[in-house]
Amino acid sequence: MTTVVLVQPLLALIAGVLILIVPRVLNYVIAGYLILFGLAGLFPHLFGA
C-alpha cells in the first residue's frame, strides 16, 4: 500500500513536467497517467487475497 501512495504523486509530478515541456503530448500523458493510476489501484486488490 505504501508503494501506491508514493507512486501516484511521482506520476503526477512527471506528467506535469512533461505537459509544461511539451504541451503537444497532453493526450498521451493523461492517458498514460490514467492507465498507471488505475493499475496501481487494482494491483493490491488483485494480488492481496
N, CA, C and O of each residue as an XYZ file, in Angstrom:
196
protein
N       0.826     -1.196      0.000
C       0.000      0.000      0.000
C       0.862      1.250      0.000
O       0.487      2.257     -0.599
N       1.998      1.203      0.654
C       2.883      2.357      0.695
C       3.411      2.699     -0.693
O       3.577      3.871     -1.029
N       3.674      1.673     -1.496
C       4.182      1.903     -2.841
C       3.176      2.675     -3.677
O       3.552      3.587     -4.413
N       1.913      2.323     -3.574
C       0.876      3.021     -4.330
C       0.803      4.476     -3.908
O       0.628      5.362     -4.745
N       0.936      4.725     -2.618
C       0.871      6.094     -2.107
C       2.041      6.918     -2.638
O       1.877      8.106     -2.915
N       3.203      6.317     -2.782
C       4.374      7.034     -3.272
C       4.406      7.154     -4.793
O       4.970      8.113     -5.318
N       3.818      6.212     -5.502
C       3.854      6.216     -6.961
C       2.946      7.298     -7.537
O       3.321      7.962     -8.503
N       1.789      7.483     -6.976
C       0.816      8.418     -7.534
C       1.320      9.865     -7.559
O       1.195     10.517     -8.596
N       1.880     10.397     -6.471
C       2.398     11.768     -6.556
C       3.583     11.886     -7.515
O       3.748     12.910     -8.179
N       4.397     10.853     -7.584
C       5.534     10.871     -8.508
C       5.055     10.893     -9.951
O       5.602     11.632    -10.770
N       4.042     10.096    -10.277
C       3.487     10.106    -11.626
C       2.858     11.458    -11.954
O       2.993     11.950    -13.074
N       2.185     12.047    -11.000
C       1.573     13.356    -11.215
C       2.639     14.413    -11.487
O       2.456     15.270    -12.351
N       3.739     14.358    -10.764
C       4.831     15.309    -10.963
C       5.456     15.140    -12.345
O       5.693     16.124    -13.045
N       5.720     13.913    -12.733
C       6.302     13.650    -14.052
C       5.352     14.093    -15.156
O       5.786     14.697    -16.137
N       4.061     13.802    -15.010
C       3.077     14.206    -16.010
C       3.018     15.722    -16.126
O       2.949     16.255    -17.234
N       3.044     16.416    -15.010
C       3.003     17.878    -15.042
C       4.216     18.479    -15.719
O       4.093     19.437    -16.482
N       5.380     17.930    -15.450
C       6.603     18.439    -16.082
C       6.567     18.177    -17.585
O       6.933     19.052    -18.370
N       6.134     16.989    -17.997
C       6.047     16.690    -19.426
C       5.081     17.626    -20.142
O       5.351     18.064    -21.260
N       3.966     17.931    -19.507
C       2.988     18.838    -20.122
C       3.572     20.238    -20.247
O       3.326     20.917    -21.244
N       4.336     20.683    -19.264
C       4.962     22.001    -19.345
C       6.019     22.058    -20.440
O       6.127     23.060    -21.147
N       6.797     20.989    -20.584
C       7.879     20.987    -21.566
C       7.343     20.805    -22.984
O       7.739     21.530    -23.897
N       6.446     19.840    -23.168
C       5.931     19.513    -24.500
C       4.405     19.465    -24.436
O       3.838     18.391    -24.234
N       3.731     20.596    -24.601
C       2.268     20.615    -24.461
C       1.533     19.740    -25.484
O       0.382     19.366    -25.257
N       2.182     19.410    -26.605
C       1.517     18.602    -27.630
C       1.280     17.165    -27.179
O       0.452     16.471    -27.770
N       1.977     16.704    -26.159
C       1.818     15.323    -25.700
C       0.789     15.205    -24.577
O       0.746     14.198    -23.870
N      -0.034     16.231    -24.418
C      -1.004     16.256    -23.322
C      -1.899     15.019    -23.319
O      -2.099     14.406    -22.270
N      -2.437     14.646    -24.473
C      -3.339     13.484    -24.534
C      -2.631     12.203    -24.115
O      -3.197     11.390    -23.384
N      -1.407     12.021    -24.568
C      -0.665     10.808    -24.228
C      -0.304     10.775    -22.746
O      -0.364      9.722    -22.111
N       0.066     11.916    -22.203
C       0.429     11.977    -20.786
C      -0.784     11.661    -19.923
O      -0.681     10.896    -18.963
N      -1.926     12.239    -20.254
C      -3.134     11.985    -19.470
C      -3.558     10.526    -19.592
O      -3.918      9.900    -18.594
N      -3.518      9.982    -20.798
C      -3.900      8.581    -20.992
C      -2.967      7.654    -20.210
O      -3.429      6.738    -19.529
N      -1.673      7.886    -20.305
C      -0.714      7.056    -19.583
C      -0.882      7.174    -18.084
O      -0.803      6.178    -17.364
N      -1.114      8.388    -17.611
C      -1.304      8.607    -16.177
C      -2.542      7.863    -15.682
O      -2.504      7.214    -14.637
N      -3.631      7.957    -16.428
C      -4.852      7.288    -16.003
C      -4.697      5.768    -16.002
O      -5.203      5.091    -15.108
N      -3.997      5.234    -17.003
C      -3.761      3.791    -17.053
C      -2.913      3.349    -15.868
O      -3.246      2.372    -15.197
N      -1.823      4.058    -15.607
C      -0.952      3.690    -14.491
C      -1.647      3.873    -13.143
O      -1.465      3.068    -12.231
N      -2.441      4.935    -13.024
C      -3.190      5.180    -11.794
C      -4.191      4.047    -11.551
O      -4.342      3.576    -10.424
N      -4.865      3.618    -12.605
C      -5.815      2.516    -12.490
C      -5.138      1.209    -12.124
O      -5.634      0.467    -11.276
N      -4.002      0.919    -12.761
C      -3.271     -0.307    -12.443
C      -2.751     -0.283    -11.013
O      -2.799     -1.296    -10.315
N      -2.259      0.861    -10.578
C      -1.752      0.978     -9.211
C      -2.876      0.756     -8.200
O      -2.637      0.223     -7.116
N      -4.078      1.153     -8.542
C      -5.207      0.944     -7.646
C      -5.714     -0.489     -7.661
O      -6.248     -0.972     -6.663
N      -5.549     -1.178     -8.801
C      -6.052     -2.544     -8.906
C      -5.090     -3.597     -8.359
O      -5.539     -4.611     -7.825
N      -3.793     -3.384     -8.479
C      -2.829     -4.406     -8.094
C      -2.960     -4.878     -6.643
O      -2.878     -6.083     -6.404
N      -3.158     -3.993     -5.669
C      -3.311     -4.500     -4.295
C      -4.536     -5.412     -4.152
O      -4.518     -6.360     -3.367
N      -5.589     -5.127     -4.905
C      -6.805     -5.929     -4.809
C      -6.666     -7.239     -5.569
O      -7.242     -8.249     -5.165
N      -5.914     -7.240     -6.657
C      -5.745     -8.458     -7.442
C      -4.864     -9.479     -6.746
O      -5.147    -10.677     -6.779
N      -3.795     -9.008     -6.114
C      -2.840     -9.925     -5.510
C      -2.945    -10.000     -3.986
O      -2.210    -10.756     -3.351
N      -3.847     -9.224     -3.404
C      -3.954     -9.180     -1.943
C      -4.507    -10.460     -1.344
O      -3.910    -11.030     -0.431
N      -5.639    -10.911     -1.849
C      -6.207    -12.133     -1.274
C      -7.144    -12.792     -2.253
O      -7.720    -13.837     -1.948
